[in-house]
Amino acid sequence: MIRGVVCMTLILGIDPGSRKTGFGIINTAGPNGSRIEYVTSGIIRLPKGELPARLKIIFESLSEIIQQYKPDEMAIEDVFFARDPRAALKLGQARGAAIVAGVTAGLSVGEYAARSVKQSVVGTGAADKVQVQHMVKHLLKLPSAPAEDAADALAVALCHAQTMRTAASMGGQIRYSKGRLKQVEPQSV
């Protein structure tokens, strides 16, 4: 950072799903992104029907959000192992549609395990959704807790901001491979 120049970075966080996909955008500013502000968040609700049509909606909706807000970076929750392999495959396909929307727009994409996101935002990787909602509300100084999927997406964005801040404070650079962030373990916010 050049003395006297404030660097700002808009981060789009995504909580992918084949029925609902949460999104959240935060703005980081100040030295090493130390100031974080809420920009917007919401849920892309997908209609019942064939998966390919829902994937198209995810791609198109996120492409519109990216075009409207022009984020600098994107972060997405990684696939977790579900009890139902078919559900995990659908989640993976929803993630793929979201990642393609980001990469098509020229964004670098950071991927974070759910436990890493919870660890970064709440302080424990075993946090439940209510705890995540509460901490997102607190950290972003929101008047009320966002809906679960939107809160999860904002938590992913916060985790990415913390990871970038940690890397910057350590003087290291984070490397991207094919548009994807090589994950660095974040510290608590």
TORPA-4810 file (N, C-alpha, C, O; in nm, 3 decimals):
<nodes>
NODE_1_0.084_-0.118_0.000_0.000_0.000_0.000_0.088_0.124_0.000_0.185_0.133_0.076_M
NODE_2_0.055_0.219_-0.084_0.127_0.344_-0.092_0.074_0.436_0.017_-0.047_0.444_0.039_I
NODE_3_0.165_0.505_0.085_0.124_0.593_0.196_0.020_0.695_0.149_0.039_0.761_0.047_R
NODE_4_-0.090_0.707_0.223_-0.195_0.802_0.191_-0.299_0.750_0.093_-0.398_0.818_0.066_G
NODE_5_-0.278_0.631_0.038_-0.372_0.574_-0.058_-0.452_0.464_0.011_-0.394_0.374_0.072_V
NODE_6_-0.582_0.473_0.002_-0.667_0.371_0.062_-0.703_0.269_-0.046_-0.761_0.304_-0.149_V
NODE_7_-0.668_0.146_-0.021_-0.701_0.038_-0.115_-0.834_-0.023_-0.073_-0.856_-0.053_0.044_C
NODE_8_-0.922_-0.040_-0.171_-1.052_-0.101_-0.143_-1.066_-0.225_-0.230_-1.026_-0.226_-0.346_M
NODE_9_-1.124_-0.328_-0.174_-1.148_-0.451_-0.246_-1.290_-0.497_-0.217_-1.328_-0.514_-0.101_T
NODE_10_-1.367_-0.518_-0.323_-1.501_-0.576_-0.310_-1.487_-0.727_-0.322_-1.429_-0.777_-0.419_L
NODE_11_-1.540_-0.799_-0.226_-1.533_-0.945_-0.226_-1.674_-1.002_-0.232_-1.760_-0.968_-0.150_I
NODE_12_-1.697_-1.088_-0.330_-1.823_-1.160_-0.344_-1.808_-1.298_-0.283_-1.726_-1.378_-0.327_L
NODE_13_-1.887_-1.326_-0.180_-1.888_-1.458_-0.117_-2.008_-1.536_-0.166_-2.117_-1.481_-0.184_G
NODE_14_-1.988_-1.667_-0.187_-2.094_-1.753_-0.238_-2.110_-1.875_-0.147_-2.013_-1.941_-0.111_I
NODE_15_-2.236_-1.903_-0.111_-2.272_-2.028_-0.043_-2.358_-2.104_-0.143_-2.478_-2.081_-0.151_D
NODE_16_-2.297_-2.197_-0.219_-2.369_-2.261_-0.329_-2.469_-2.365_-0.281_-2.454_-2.426_-0.176_P
NODE_17_-2.572_-2.383_-0.362_-2.672_-2.486_-0.336_-2.755_-2.507_-0.461_-2.769_-2.417_-0.543_G
NODE_18_-2.811_-2.626_-0.475_-2.891_-2.655_-0.595_-3.037_-2.611_-0.578_-3.114_-2.614_-0.673_S
NODE_19_-3.074_-2.570_-0.455_-3.209_-2.517_-0.431_-3.205_-2.369_-0.395_-3.292_-2.292_-0.435_R
NODE_20_-3.102_-2.331_-0.317_-3.082_-2.192_-0.279_-2.932_-2.165_-0.283_-2.853_-2.245_-0.233_K
NODE_21_-2.893_-2.054_-0.343_-2.753_-2.012_-0.344_-2.746_-1.875_-0.279_-2.806_-1.779_-0.326_T
NODE_22_-2.671_-1.867_-0.170_-2.654_-1.740_-0.100_-2.539_-1.662_-0.160_-2.441_-1.720_-0.207_G
NODE_23_-2.551_-1.529_-0.157_-2.441_-1.444_-0.200_-2.430_-1.327_-0.102_-2.528_-1.286_-0.041_F
NODE_24_-2.310_-1.275_-0.090_-2.287_-1.160_-0.004_-2.165_-1.085_-0.053_-2.066_-1.146_-0.093_G
NODE_25_-2.173_-0.954_-0.050_-2.061_-0.871_-0.094_-2.020_-0.780_0.021_-2.103_-0.714_0.084_I
NODE_26_-1.889_-0.779_0.046_-1.832_-0.689_0.146_-1.725_-0.604_0.079_-1.671_-0.640_-0.026_I
NODE_27_-1.696_-0.492_0.141_-1.591_-0.403_0.093_-1.485_-0.397_0.201_-1.515_-0.369_0.317_N
NODE_28_-1.361_-0.423_0.164_-1.252_-0.409_0.259_-1.175_-0.284_0.221_-1.154_-0.257_0.103_T
NODE_29_-1.132_-0.210_0.320_-1.058_-0.086_0.295_-0.958_-0.066_0.407_-0.957_-0.140_0.506_A
NODE_30_-0.874_0.034_0.391_-0.776_0.066_0.493_-0.651_-0.017_0.477_-0.640_-0.098_0.385_G
NODE_31_-0.556_0.005_0.567_-0.431_-0.070_0.561_-0.457_-0.220_0.572_-0.519_-0.266_0.668_P
NODE_32_-0.412_-0.296_0.476_-0.429_-0.442_0.473_-0.574_-0.486_0.484_-0.601_-0.595_0.535_N
NODE_33_-0.668_-0.404_0.439_-0.809_-0.442_0.442_-0.865_-0.453_0.581_-0.953_-0.536_0.607_G
NODE_34_-0.816_-0.368_0.672_-0.856_-0.379_0.813_-0.998_-0.329_0.841_-1.054_-0.363_0.945_S
NODE_35_-1.056_-0.250_0.751_-1.193_-0.204_0.770_-1.284_-0.280_0.675_-1.259_-0.286_0.554_R
NODE_36_-1.388_-0.339_0.729_-1.479_-0.421_0.648_-1.619_-0.363_0.657_-1.669_-0.334_0.766_I
NODE_37_-1.683_-0.347_0.541_-1.817_-0.291_0.536_-1.909_-0.383_0.455_-1.868_-0.444_0.357_E
NODE_38_-2.032_-0.390_0.499_-2.136_-0.465_0.428_-2.179_-0.386_0.304_-2.195_-0.264_0.310_Y
NODE_39_-2.196_-0.457_0.192_-2.246_-0.395_0.069_-2.386_-0.446_0.039_-2.481_-0.368_0.032_V
NODE_40_-2.401_-0.576_0.020_-2.531_-0.636_-0.009_-2.524_-0.786_0.014_-2.415_-0.843_0.026_T
NODE_41_-2.639_-0.848_0.020_-2.646_-0.995_0.030_-2.785_-1.039_-0.011_-2.878_-0.958_-0.019_S
NODE_42_-2.799_-1.167_-0.037_-2.930_-1.220_-0.073_-2.923_-1.367_-0.104_-2.821_-1.433_-0.085_G
NODE_43_-3.034_-1.417_-0.152_-3.046_-1.559_-0.184_-3.106_-1.573_-0.322_-3.207_-1.510_-0.355_I
NODE_44_-3.042_-1.654_-0.403_-3.096_-1.690_-0.534_-3.179_-1.815_-0.510_-3.124_-1.923_-0.486_I
NODE_45_-3.310_-1.801_-0.516_-3.401_-1.914_-0.493_-3.429_-1.980_-0.627_-3.471_-1.915_-0.722_R
NODE_46_-3.405_-2.108_-0.632_-3.416_-2.182_-0.757_-3.547_-2.259_-0.763_-3.587_-2.321_-0.665_L
NODE_47_-3.613_-2.255_-0.878_-3.741_-2.325_-0.890_-3.720_-2.476_-0.894_-3.610_-2.524_-0.920_P
NODE_48_-3.826_-2.549_-0.867_-3.820_-2.694_-0.884_-3.805_-2.721_-1.032_-3.843_-2.640_-1.116_K
NODE_49_-3.750_-2.833_-1.064_-3.733_-2.867_-1.205_-3.599_-2.933_-1.228_-3.529_-2.973_-1.135_G
NODE_50_-3.565_-2.943_-1.352_-3.442_-3.011_-1.392_-3.318_-2.933_-1.346_-3.317_-2.810_-1.348_E
NODE_51_-3.216_-3.006_-1.305_-3.094_-2.946_-1.255_-3.026_-2.855_-1.359_-2.982_-2.746_-1.322_L
NODE_52_-3.016_-2.895_-1.486_-2.949_-2.804_-1.581_-3.014_-2.665_-1.588_-2.942_-2.566_-1.601_P
NODE_53_-3.144_-2.657_-1.579_-3.212_-2.527_-1.582_-3.178_-2.447_-1.456_-3.162_-2.325_-1.463_A
NODE_54_-3.168_-2.514_-1.341_-3.132_-2.444_-1.217_-2.987_-2.395_-1.221_-2.956_-2.287_-1.172_R
NODE_55_-2.899_-2.476_-1.280_-2.758_-2.435_-1.293_-2.746_-2.310_-1.381_-2.665_-2.222_-1.355_L
NODE_56_-2.828_-2.305_-1.485_-2.828_-2.187_-1.573_-2.871_-2.064_-1.495_-2.815_-1.956_-1.514_K
NODE_57_-2.970_-2.078_-1.409_-3.017_-1.965_-1.328_-2.907_-1.918_-1.233_-2.886_-1.798_-1.216_I
NODE_58_-2.835_-2.012_-1.171_-2.723_-1.975_-1.083_-2.620_-1.895_-1.162_-2.578_-1.787_-1.119_I
NODE_59_-2.580_-1.947_-1.277_-2.480_-1.880_-1.359_-2.527_-1.740_-1.401_-2.455_-1.642_-1.384_F
NODE_60_-2.648_-1.731_-1.453_-2.699_-1.603_-1.503_-2.720_-1.502_-1.389_-2.688_-1.384_-1.404_E
NODE_61_-2.772_-1.549_-1.277_-2.798_-1.459_-1.163_-2.667_-1.404_-1.107_-2.655_-1.285_-1.081_S
NODE_62_-2.569_-1.492_-1.089_-2.440_-1.445_-1.037_-2.369_-1.356_-1.138_-2.300_-1.261_-1.100_L
NODE_63_-2.384_-1.386_-1.266_-2.325_-1.300_-1.370_-2.384_-1.160_-1.362_-2.313_-1.061_-1.378_S
NODE_64_-2.515_-1.150_-1.338_-2.580_-1.019_-1.324_-2.531_-0.946_-1.200_-2.505_-0.826_-1.204_E
NODE_65_-2.517_-1.018_-1.089_-2.467_-0.958_-0.965_-2.324_-0.907_-0.985_-2.290_-0.797_-0.942_I
NODE_66_-2.242_-0.987_-1.051_-2.104_-0.947_-1.078_-2.101_-0.824_-1.168_-2.022_-0.732_-1.145_I
NODE_67_-2.185_-0.821_-1.269_-2.191_-0.707_-1.360_-2.238_-0.581_-1.286_-2.186_-0.472_-1.310_Q
NODE_68_-2.335_-0.595_-1.197_-2.390_-0.480_-1.125_-2.292_-0.424_-1.023_-2.271_-0.303_-1.017_Q
NODE_69_-2.230_-0.512_-0.940_-2.147_-0.466_-0.829_-1.998_-0.461_-0.861_-1.923_-0.394_-0.791_Y
NODE_70_-1.955_-0.532_-0.964_-1.815_-0.533_-1.007_-1.717_-0.568_-0.893_-1.627_-0.490_-0.863_K
NODE_71_-1.736_-0.685_-0.832_-1.643_-0.724_-0.726_-1.503_-0.748_-0.784_-1.486_-0.774_-0.903_P
NODE_72_-1.403_-0.737_-0.696_-1.265_-0.759_-0.736_-1.225_-0.905_-0.724_-1.141_-0.953_-0.800_D
NODE_73_-1.285_-0.974_-0.628_-1.251_-1.114_-0.601_-1.377_-1.190_-0.562_-1.478_-1.132_-0.523_E
NODE_74_-1.368_-1.321_-0.573_-1.480_-1.408_-0.536_-1.429_-1.519_-0.445_-1.319_-1.569_-0.464_M
NODE_75_-1.510_-1.556_-0.349_-1.477_-1.667_-0.258_-1.600_-1.757_-0.250_-1.713_-1.710_-0.249_A
NODE_76_-1.576_-1.887_-0.244_-1.686_-1.983_-0.244_-1.657_-2.094_-0.145_-1.542_-2.134_-0.124_I
NODE_77_-1.764_-2.144_-0.085_-1.748_-2.257_0.007_-1.720_-2.384_-0.072_-1.781_-2.409_-0.176_E
NODE_78_-1.627_-2.462_-0.021_-1.588_-2.587_-0.085_-1.693_-2.695_-0.060_-1.777_-2.681_0.030_D
NODE_79_-1.689_-2.800_-0.137_-1.782_-2.912_-0.121_-1.750_-2.985_0.009_-1.634_-3.011_0.040_V
NODE_80_-1.853_-3.017_0.083_-1.837_-3.100_0.202_-1.890_-3.239_0.168_-1.964_-3.257_0.072_F
NODE_81_-1.853_-3.335_0.247_-1.899_-3.471_0.221_-2.035_-3.491_0.285_-2.049_-3.487_0.408_F
NODE_82_-2.133_-3.512_0.202_-2.270_-3.531_0.250_-2.298_-3.681_0.265_-2.227_-3.766_0.211_A
NODE_83_-2.403_-3.710_0.339_-2.442_-3.851_0.354_-2.494_-3.907_0.223_-2.474_-4.024_0.191_R
NODE_84_-2.559_-3.822_0.146_-2.617_-3.863_0.020_-2.523_-3.821_-0.094_-2.509_-3.701_-0.121_D
NODE_85_-2.459_-3.917_-0.161_-2.366_-3.882_-0.269_-2.433_-3.803_-0.382_-2.368_-3.718_-0.444_P
NODE_86_-2.560_-3.828_-0.408_-2.630_-3.753_-0.514_-2.642_-3.606_-0.477_-2.630_-3.519_-0.563_R
NODE_87_-2.667_-3.578_-0.348_-2.676_-3.439_-0.302_-2.540_-3.370_-0.316_-2.532_-3.254_-0.355_A
NODE_88_-2.433_-3.443_-0.283_-2.299_-3.386_-0.296_-2.266_-3.355_-0.442_-2.203_-3.254_-0.472_A
NODE_89_-2.309_-3.441_-0.533_-2.286_-3.416_-0.675_-2.362_-3.293_-0.723_-2.308_-3.212_-0.799_L
NODE_90_-2.487_-3.278_-0.679_-2.565_-3.160_-0.716_-2.501_-3.033_-0.661_-2.494_-2.931_-0.730_K
NODE_91_-2.453_-3.040_-0.538_-2.386_-2.925_-0.478_-2.260_-2.890_-0.558_-2.232_-2.773_-0.583_L
NODE_92_-2.186_-2.992_-0.597_-2.066_-2.969_-0.678_-2.098_-2.903_-0.811_-2.022_-2.818_-0.858_G
NODE_93_-2.209_-2.942_-0.870_-2.248_-2.880_-0.997_-2.292_-2.735_-0.976_-2.263_-2.650_-1.060_Q
NODE_94_-2.360_-2.708_-0.866_-2.399_-2.569_-0.835_-2.274_-2.484_-0.812_-2.268_-2.370_-0.857_A
NODE_95_-2.176_-2.539_-0.742_-2.049_-2.469_-0.722_-1.983_-2.440_-0.856_-1.932_-2.331_-0.880_R
NODE_96_-1.987_-2.540_-0.944_-1.926_-2.523_-1.076_-1.989_-2.409_-1.154_-1.919_-2.330_-1.216_G
NODE_97_-2.122_-2.400_-1.150_-2.191_-2.292_-1.220_-2.150_-2.157_-1.162_-2.129_-2.061_-1.237_A
NODE_98_-2.138_-2.150_-1.030_-2.098_-2.024_-0.965_-1.954_-1.989_-0.998_-1.923_-1.873_-1.028_A
NODE_99_-1.865_-2.087_-0.995_-1.724_-2.063_-1.026_-1.708_-2.015_-1.169_-1.631_-1.923_-1.196_I
NODE_100_-1.780_-2.077_-1.262_-1.772_-2.037_-1.403_-1.819_-1.893_-1.419_-1.761_-1.818_-1.498_V
NODE_101_-1.923_-1.852_-1.347_-1.969_-1.712_-1.354_-1.858_-1.618_-1.310_-1.835_-1.515_-1.374_A
NODE_102_-1.789_-1.652_-1.203_-1.680_-1.568_-1.154_-1.561_-1.565_-1.248_-1.510_-1.458_-1.281_G
NODE_103_-1.517_-1.681_-1.291_-1.400_-1.690_-1.379_-1.429_-1.625_-1.514_-1.341_-1.561_-1.571_V
NODE_104_-1.551_-1.641_-1.565_-1.589_-1.578_-1.691_-1.578_-1.426_-1.681_-1.544_-1.360_-1.780_T
NODE_105_-1.606_-1.371_-1.564_-1.596_-1.227_-1.541_-1.453_-1.183_-1.507_-1.429_-1.065_-1.483_A
NODE_106_-1.361_-1.277_-1.506_-1.221_-1.243_-1.479_-1.183_-1.237_-1.333_-1.078_-1.183_-1.298_G
NODE_107_-1.268_-1.292_-1.245_-1.239_-1.289_-1.102_-1.151_-1.406_-1.061_-1.165_-1.517_-1.114_L
NODE_108_-1.061_-1.382_-0.967_-0.991_-1.493_-0.903_-1.089_-1.552_-0.802_-1.171_-1.480_-0.745_S
NODE_109_-1.080_-1.682_-0.781_-1.177_-1.751_-0.695_-1.105_-1.823_-0.582_-1.023_-1.912_-0.606_V
NODE_110_-1.136_-1.783_-0.459_-1.083_-1.852_-0.342_-1.183_-1.956_-0.295_-1.303_-1.929_-0.290_G
NODE_111_-1.135_-2.073_-0.259_-1.222_-2.181_-0.212_-1.187_-2.213_-0.068_-1.070_-2.229_-0.034_E
NODE_112_-1.291_-2.224_0.017_-1.270_-2.245_0.159_-1.360_-2.355_0.212_-1.479_-2.360_0.181_Y
NODE_113_-1.303_-2.442_0.292_-1.381_-2.547_0.358_-1.474_-2.482_0.459_-1.441_-2.379_0.519_A
NODE_114_-1.591_-2.541_0.479_-1.690_-2.487_0.573_-1.630_-2.470_0.713_-1.656_-2.371_0.780_A
NODE_115_-1.549_-2.566_0.756_-1.487_-2.557_0.889_-1.392_-2.438_0.898_-1.385_-2.372_1.002_R
NODE_116_-1.320_-2.409_0.790_-1.229_-2.294_0.789_-1.307_-2.163_0.796_-1.264_-2.069_0.864_S
NODE_117_-1.420_-2.157_0.727_-1.504_-2.038_0.729_-1.556_-2.015_0.871_-1.546_-1.904_0.924_V
NODE_118_-1.610_-2.119_0.933_-1.663_-2.107_1.069_-1.552_-2.070_1.168_-1.573_-1.987_1.256_K
NODE_119_-1.436_-2.132_1.153_-1.321_-2.102_1.240_-1.284_-1.954_1.229_-1.259_-1.888_1.330_Q
NODE_120_-1.281_-1.903_1.108_-1.242_-1.764_1.084_-1.342_-1.665_1.141_-1.303_-1.563_1.198_S
NODE_121_-1.470_-1.694_1.127_-1.575_-1.598_1.165_-1.620_-1.615_1.310_-1.641_-1.517_1.381_V
NODE_122_-1.635_-1.739_1.354_-1.689_-1.765_1.488_-1.579_-1.800_1.589_-1.592_-1.771_1.708_V
NODE_123_-1.472_-1.861_1.541_-1.365_-1.902_1.631_-1.362_-2.051_1.656_-1.271_-2.100_1.723_G
NODE_124_-1.460_-2.123_1.602_-1.462_-2.269_1.611_-1.517_-2.326_1.481_-1.616_-2.276_1.427_T
NODE_125_-1.453_-2.430_1.432_-1.498_-2.494_1.309_-1.625_-2.573_1.325_-1.684_-2.618_1.226_G
NODE_126_-1.670_-2.592_1.449_-1.793_-2.669_1.476_-1.913_-2.578_1.502_-2.015_-2.625_1.552_A
NODE_127_-1.903_-2.450_1.469_-2.012_-2.355_1.494_-2.137_-2.394_1.415_-2.127_-2.451_1.307_A
NODE_128_-2.253_-2.363_1.472_-2.378_-2.390_1.400_-2.420_-2.264_1.322_-2.357_-2.159_1.333_D
NODE_129_-2.528_-2.277_1.245_-2.572_-2.168_1.158_-2.613_-2.043_1.236_-2.590_-1.931_1.191_K
NODE_130_-2.675_-2.062_1.351_-2.717_-1.949_1.434_-2.595_-1.870_1.482_-2.596_-1.747_1.482_V
NODE_131_-2.490_-1.940_1.522_-2.368_-1.872_1.566_-2.305_-1.795_1.450_-2.257_-1.683_1.470_Q
NODE_132_-2.305_-1.853_1.330_-2.251_-1.784_1.213_-2.333_-1.658_1.185_-2.276_-1.551_1.163_V
NODE_133_-2.464_-1.671_1.186_-2.552_-1.555_1.163_-2.523_-1.444_1.265_-2.512_-1.327_1.229_Q
NODE_134_-2.511_-1.482_1.391_-2.487_-1.384_1.497_-2.355_-1.311_1.475_-2.349_-1.188_1.486_H
NODE_135_-2.248_-1.385_1.444_-2.118_-1.322_1.426_-2.112_-1.236_1.300_-2.049_-1.131_1.300_M
NODE_136_-2.178_-1.280_1.193_-2.183_-1.198_1.071_-2.254_-1.067_1.102_-2.208_-0.960_1.062_V
NODE_137_-2.366_-1.075_1.173_-2.439_-0.953_1.213_-2.347_-0.862_1.295_-2.342_-0.741_1.270_K
NODE_138_-2.276_-0.919_1.391_-2.188_-0.841_1.479_-2.070_-0.781_1.401_-2.043_-0.661_1.412_H
NODE_139_-2.000_-0.862_1.323_-1.881_-0.815_1.252_-1.912_-0.709_1.148_-1.832_-0.617_1.127_L
NODE_140_-2.028_-0.720_1.083_-2.065_-0.624_0.979_-2.156_-0.513_1.031_-2.201_-0.428_0.954_L
NODE_141_-2.184_-0.516_1.163_-2.267_-0.412_1.228_-2.402_-0.398_1.159_-2.446_-0.287_1.128_K
NODE_142_-2.467_-0.512_1.135_-2.598_-0.514_1.071_-2.708_-0.499_1.175_-2.690_-0.541_1.289_L
NODE_143_-2.822_-0.440_1.139_-2.931_-0.424_1.236_-2.997_-0.556_1.275_-3.053_-0.568_1.384_P
NODE_144_-2.992_-0.655_1.186_-3.047_-0.786_1.217_-2.965_-0.892_1.145_-2.889_-0.863_1.052_S
NODE_145_-2.981_-1.015_1.189_-2.906_-1.125_1.128_-2.959_-1.155_0.988_-3.081_-1.162_0.969_A
NODE_146_-2.871_-1.172_0.891_-2.916_-1.209_0.757_-2.971_-1.352_0.756_-2.944_-1.430_0.848_P
NODE_147_-3.048_-1.386_0.653_-3.097_-1.523_0.636_-2.977_-1.617_0.630_-2.867_-1.577_0.594_A
NODE_148_-3.000_-1.744_0.667_-2.891_-1.842_0.676_-2.798_-1.845_0.557_-2.677_-1.832_0.573_E
NODE_149_-2.852_-1.861_0.436_-2.768_-1.875_0.318_-2.692_-1.747_0.287_-2.576_-1.752_0.244_D
NODE_150_-2.754_-1.633_0.308_-2.687_-1.505_0.288_-2.578_-1.485_0.394_-2.469_-1.437_0.363_A
NODE_151_-2.607_-1.523_0.518_-2.508_-1.514_0.626_-2.388_-1.603_0.596_-2.274_-1.564_0.618_A
NODE_152_-2.415_-1.724_0.547_-2.305_-1.815_0.512_-2.219_-1.756_0.401_-2.096_-1.769_0.404_D
NODE_153_-2.281_-1.693_0.302_-2.206_-1.632_0.192_-2.122_-1.515_0.243_-2.007_-1.498_0.203_A
NODE_154_-2.179_-1.433_0.332_-2.103_-1.323_0.391_-1.987_-1.377_0.475_-1.879_-1.318_0.478_L
NODE_155_-2.010_-1.488_0.544_-1.903_-1.550_0.623_-1.789_-1.596_0.532_-1.672_-1.583_0.569_A
NODE_156_-1.822_-1.650_0.415_-1.718_-1.690_0.319_-1.638_-1.568_0.275_-1.515_-1.574_0.266_V
NODE_157_-1.707_-1.458_0.246_-1.638_-1.334_0.207_-1.549_-1.283_0.320_-1.437_-1.239_0.296_A
NODE_158_-1.599_-1.289_0.444_-1.520_-1.246_0.559_-1.396_-1.334_0.577_-1.288_-1.284_0.607_L
NODE_159_-1.412_-1.464_0.558_-1.300_-1.557_0.567_-1.195_-1.522_0.461_-1.075_-1.521_0.490_C
NODE_160_-1.240_-1.493_0.341_-1.147_-1.456_0.233_-1.074_-1.327_0.268_-0.953_-1.316_0.248_H
NODE_161_-1.147_-1.229_0.320_-1.084_-1.102_0.359_-0.979_-1.126_0.466_-0.870_-1.069_0.460_A
NODE_162_-1.011_-1.210_0.563_-0.915_-1.241_0.671_-0.793_-1.314_0.616_-0.680_-1.287_0.657_Q
NODE_163_-0.815_-1.405_0.524_-0.703_-1.478_0.464_-0.611_-1.382_0.388_-0.489_-1.391_0.399_T
NODE_164_-0.670_-1.289_0.313_-0.591_-1.191_0.239_-0.515_-1.099_0.335_-0.400_-1.065_0.310_M
NODE_165_-0.582_-1.058_0.444_-0.520_-0.971_0.543_-0.403_-1.043_0.610_-0.297_-0.984_0.631_R
NODE_166_-0.422_-1.169_0.644_-0.317_-1.247_0.707_-0.198_-1.261_0.614_-0.083_-1.244_0.655_T
NODE_167_-0.224_-1.292_0.487_-0.116_-1.307_0.390_-0.041_-1.176_0.372_0.082_-1.175_0.364_A
NODE_168_-0.113_-1.064_0.367_-0.049_-0.933_0.350_0.036_-0.898_0.471_0.146_-0.843_0.456_A
NODE_169_-0.013_-0.929_0.591_0.062_-0.895_0.712_0.188_-0.980_0.726_0.284_-0.939_0.791_S
NODE_170_0.187_-1.097_0.665_0.303_-1.185_0.670_0.399_-1.156_0.554_0.505_-1.218_0.543_M
NODE_171_0.360_-1.061_0.470_0.446_-1.026_0.358_0.448_-1.127_0.246_0.522_-1.112_0.150_G
NODE_172_0.366_-1.229_0.258_0.362_-1.333_0.157_0.260_-1.303_0.050_0.169_-1.222_0.069_G
NODE_173_0.275_-1.368_-0.060_0.178_-1.354_-0.167_0.103_-1.485_-0.180_0.159_-1.593_-0.164_Q
NODE_174_-0.024_-1.472_-0.210_-0.106_-1.590_-0.229_-0.104_-1.620_-0.378_-0.121_-1.531_-0.460_I
NODE_175_-0.085_-1.743_-0.411_-0.075_-1.780_-0.552_-0.205_-1.838_-0.602_-0.274_-1.912_-0.531_R
NODE_176_-0.237_-1.804_-0.723_-0.357_-1.854_-0.787_-0.315_-1.954_-0.893_-0.215_-1.936_-0.962_Y
NODE_177_-0.392_-2.059_-0.906_-0.368_-2.159_-1.009_-0.495_-2.173_-1.089_-0.598_-2.214_-1.036_S
NODE_178_-0.489_-2.138_-1.217_-0.606_-2.148_-1.305_-0.724_-2.070_-1.247_-0.837_-2.116_-1.253_K
NODE_179_-0.698_-1.952_-1.191_-0.804_-1.868_-1.138_-0.852_-1.907_-1.000_-0.947_-1.848_-0.949_G
NODE_180_-0.789_-2.006_-0.939_-0.834_-2.050_-0.807_-0.728_-2.021_-0.702_-0.609_-2.036_-0.726_R
NODE_181_-0.775_-1.978_-0.586_-0.686_-1.945_-0.476_-0.634_-2.072_-0.410_-0.710_-2.165_-0.384_L
NODE_182_-0.506_-2.074_-0.385_-0.450_-2.182_-0.305_-0.478_-2.145_-0.160_-0.431_-2.042_-0.113_K
NODE_183_-0.553_-2.226_-0.091_-0.604_-2.193_0.041_-0.492_-2.177_0.143_-0.397_-2.255_0.149_Q
NODE_184_-0.507_-2.072_0.223_-0.422_-2.047_0.338_-0.510_-2.053_0.460_-0.619_-1.996_0.460_V
NODE_185_-0.468_-2.120_0.563_-0.550_-2.129_0.685_-0.567_-1.992_0.747_-0.468_-1.929_0.784_E
NODE_186_-0.693_-1.942_0.759_-0.717_-1.811_0.816_-0.708_-1.812_0.968_-0.722_-1.916_1.032_P
NODE_187_-0.684_-1.694_1.023_-0.690_-1.676_1.168_-0.826_-1.618_1.198_-0.896_-1.574_1.107_Q
NODE_188_-0.865_-1.618_1.324_-0.996_-1.562_1.362_-0.998_-1.414_1.333_-0.897_-1.345_1.343_S
NODE_189_-1.118_-1.364_1.295_-1.137_-1.221_1.262_-1.126_-1.138_1.387_-1.138_-1.016_1.381_V
</nodes>
